């Protein structure tokens, strides 16, 4: 699916069969990517500069840690 803006730039969105956003092509040409585990939880997102953020979940589906591109956690 694409979204066209008045300045003729376009944002393209790609979803998988589960309705999860996999890729977002930005109007400036950058691409953001998203990955999910087998049960649908987001496990990583990569921004248009290649910076990777990772998400860690416990066995009952609670988000327990976010690992930022710098390696810092929260």
Secondary structure, 3 states (H helix, E strand, C coil): CEEECCCCCEEEEEECCCCCEEEEECCCCCEEEEEECCCCCEEEEECCCCCEEEEEECCCCCEEEEECCCCCEC
